[in-house]
Amino acid sequence: MKGLPFIIAAPSGAGKSSLIEALLKDDPKLAPSTSYTTRPPRPGEANGREYHFVDEPTFLAMLGRGEFLECAEVHGNRYGTSQAVIRDILAAGRDLLLEIDWQGAQQVRRLLPGTIGIFILPPSVEELERRMRLRGADPEAAIQRRLANAREEIAHACEFEYAIINRDFEVALQDLQAIIRAERLRAART
């Protein structure tokens, strides 16, 4: 049986990464896709775990060879998903979890029909701003830029099959697990 492709997207600060980490820990049938990026690693990130960190010339060479299923430029950095890795995971019967933005989701849907989109929303923009400020590492201009980007991203939530409001982490995780179970049951019936 071929695996199911899932996309999970969210604005920065909505809790997407934490939800995905918890989901992957409890569901061995899900395989994450590790994207390529030109952005530098953040403290605690490891090459090949959060992202494959490459320089701009390497990324552009991969793009030129048609190696990406999708790619986008976000906040001045490039991101891309390897076609070969995605096809291998799905062909092995594992369900795929793509953590990408709305731009990448649009590209993936054109190339992988049947992809299931899940958008993680914060309870409000005010709560999103509060979460950004709690991080404490960003200057005011960066927070305002991220909030503007978040509003743009949230405007694309209607393009996804599902939306989850991450007001309470455990409830949001249960909602995410329920969506994946429901989609697996639907696929098994067809």
FENHU-V927568 format. One record per residue. N is the residue number from 0. RES is the residue in one small letter. PHI is phi as a letter, one per 40 degrees, with the letter a starting at -180 (NA if undefined). PSI is psi in whole degrees, 0 to 359 (* if undefined). Layout:
n->N res->RES phi->PHI psi->PSI
n->N res->RES phi->PHI psi->PSI
This chain:
n->0 res->m phi->NA psi->137
n->1 res->k phi->c psi->144
n->2 res->g phi->c psi->164
n->3 res->l phi->c psi->136
n->4 res->p phi->c psi->127
n->5 res->f phi->b psi->138
n->6 res->i phi->b psi->133
n->7 res->i phi->b psi->122
n->8 res->a phi->b psi->157
n->9 res->a phi->a psi->157
n->10 res->p phi->c psi->157
n->11 res->s phi->d psi->130
n->12 res->g phi->g psi->358
n->13 res->a phi->c psi->348
n->14 res->g phi->g psi->14
n->15 res->k phi->d psi->311
n->16 res->s phi->c psi->319
n->17 res->s phi->c psi->319
n->18 res->l phi->c psi->317
n->19 res->i phi->c psi->317
n->20 res->e phi->d psi->314
n->21 res->a phi->c psi->321
n->22 res->l phi->c psi->314
n->23 res->l phi->c psi->327
n->24 res->k phi->c psi->327
n->25 res->d phi->c psi->356
n->26 res->d phi->b psi->92
n->27 res->p phi->c psi->346
n->28 res->k phi->c psi->344
n->29 res->l phi->c psi->132
n->30 res->a phi->b psi->127
n->31 res->p phi->c psi->152
n->32 res->s phi->b psi->128
n->33 res->t phi->c psi->112
n->34 res->s phi->c psi->163
n->35 res->y phi->c psi->146
n->36 res->t phi->a psi->154
n->37 res->t phi->c psi->355
n->38 res->r phi->c psi->152
n->39 res->p phi->c psi->153
n->40 res->p phi->c psi->144
n->41 res->r phi->c psi->163
n->42 res->p phi->d psi->132
n->43 res->g phi->g psi->349
n->44 res->e phi->c psi->146
n->45 res->a phi->b psi->140
n->46 res->n phi->c psi->130
n->47 res->g phi->g psi->348
n->48 res->r phi->c psi->292
n->49 res->e phi->c psi->316
n->50 res->y phi->a psi->165
n->51 res->h phi->c psi->111
n->52 res->f phi->c psi->120
n->53 res->v phi->b psi->159
n->54 res->d phi->c psi->169
n->55 res->e phi->d psi->313
n->56 res->p phi->c psi->321
n->57 res->t phi->c psi->315
n->58 res->f phi->c psi->313
n->59 res->l phi->c psi->325
n->60 res->a phi->c psi->318
n->61 res->m phi->c psi->318
n->62 res->l phi->c psi->316
n->63 res->g phi->c psi->330
n->64 res->r phi->c psi->359
n->65 res->g phi->g psi->31
n->66 res->e phi->c psi->347
n->67 res->f phi->c psi->136
n->68 res->l phi->c psi->321
n->69 res->e phi->a psi->155
n->70 res->c phi->a psi->155
n->71 res->a phi->a psi->159
n->72 res->e phi->b psi->123
n->73 res->v phi->b psi->124
n->74 res->h phi->f psi->35
n->75 res->g phi->g psi->3
n->76 res->n phi->b psi->153
n->77 res->r phi->c psi->144
n->78 res->y phi->b psi->143
n->79 res->g phi->a psi->152
n->80 res->t phi->b psi->128
n->81 res->s phi->c psi->125
n->82 res->q phi->c psi->315
n->83 res->a phi->c psi->316
n->84 res->v phi->c psi->316
n->85 res->i phi->c psi->311
n->86 res->r phi->c psi->322
n->87 res->d phi->c psi->317
n->88 res->i phi->c psi->312
n->89 res->l phi->c psi->320
n->90 res->a phi->c psi->332
n->91 res->a phi->c psi->359
n->92 res->g phi->g psi->9
n->93 res->r phi->c psi->147
n->94 res->d phi->c psi->140
n->95 res->l phi->b psi->137
n->96 res->l phi->b psi->110
n->97 res->l phi->b psi->120
n->98 res->e phi->b psi->92
n->99 res->i phi->b psi->170
n->100 res->d phi->c psi->179
n->101 res->w phi->c psi->328
n->102 res->q phi->c psi->314
n->103 res->g phi->c psi->323
n->104 res->a phi->c psi->319
n->105 res->q phi->c psi->317
n->106 res->q phi->c psi->316
n->107 res->v phi->c psi->318
n->108 res->r phi->c psi->325
n->109 res->r phi->c psi->325
n->110 res->l phi->c psi->336
n->111 res->l phi->b psi->80
n->112 res->p phi->d psi->146
n->113 res->g phi->g psi->2
n->114 res->t phi->c psi->138
n->115 res->i phi->b psi->120
n->116 res->g phi->c psi->133
n->117 res->i phi->b psi->124
n->118 res->f phi->b psi->128
n->119 res->i phi->c psi->123
n->120 res->l phi->b psi->145
n->121 res->p phi->c psi->162
n->122 res->p phi->c psi->329
n->123 res->s phi->a psi->165
n->124 res->v phi->c psi->326
n->125 res->e phi->c psi->319
n->126 res->e phi->c psi->322
n->127 res->l phi->c psi->316
n->128 res->e phi->c psi->318
n->129 res->r phi->d psi->316
n->130 res->r phi->c psi->319
n->131 res->m phi->c psi->318
n->132 res->r phi->c psi->329
n->133 res->l phi->c psi->331
n->134 res->r phi->c psi->325
n->135 res->g phi->g psi->1
n->136 res->a phi->c psi->345
n->137 res->d phi->b psi->138
n->138 res->p phi->c psi->163
n->139 res->e phi->d psi->318
n->140 res->a phi->c psi->321
n->141 res->a phi->c psi->321
n->142 res->i phi->c psi->315
n->143 res->q phi->c psi->323
n->144 res->r phi->c psi->317
n->145 res->r phi->c psi->323
n->146 res->l phi->c psi->319
n->147 res->a phi->c psi->317
n->148 res->n phi->c psi->320
n->149 res->a phi->c psi->318
n->150 res->r phi->c psi->319
n->151 res->e phi->c psi->316
n->152 res->e phi->c psi->316
n->153 res->i phi->d psi->327
n->154 res->a phi->c psi->341
n->155 res->h phi->c psi->1
n->156 res->a phi->d psi->329
n->157 res->c phi->c psi->348
n->158 res->e phi->c psi->353
n->159 res->f phi->b psi->152
n->160 res->e phi->c psi->328
n->161 res->y phi->b psi->151
n->162 res->a phi->b psi->136
n->163 res->i phi->b psi->129
n->164 res->i phi->c psi->119
n->165 res->n phi->c psi->72
n->166 res->r phi->c psi->315
n->167 res->d phi->b psi->122
n->168 res->f phi->d psi->312
n->169 res->e phi->c psi->320
n->170 res->v phi->c psi->317
n->171 res->a phi->c psi->320
n->172 res->l phi->c psi->317
n->173 res->q phi->c psi->320
n->174 res->d phi->c psi->316
n->175 res->l phi->c psi->315
n->176 res->q phi->c psi->320
n->177 res->a phi->c psi->321
n->178 res->i phi->c psi->315
n->179 res->i phi->c psi->318
n->180 res->r phi->c psi->315
n->181 res->a phi->c psi->318
n->182 res->e phi->c psi->325
n->183 res->r phi->c psi->318
n->184 res->l phi->c psi->317
n->185 res->r phi->c psi->317
n->186 res->a phi->c psi->325
n->187 res->a phi->c psi->333
n->188 res->r phi->c psi->344
n->189 res->t phi->b psi->*
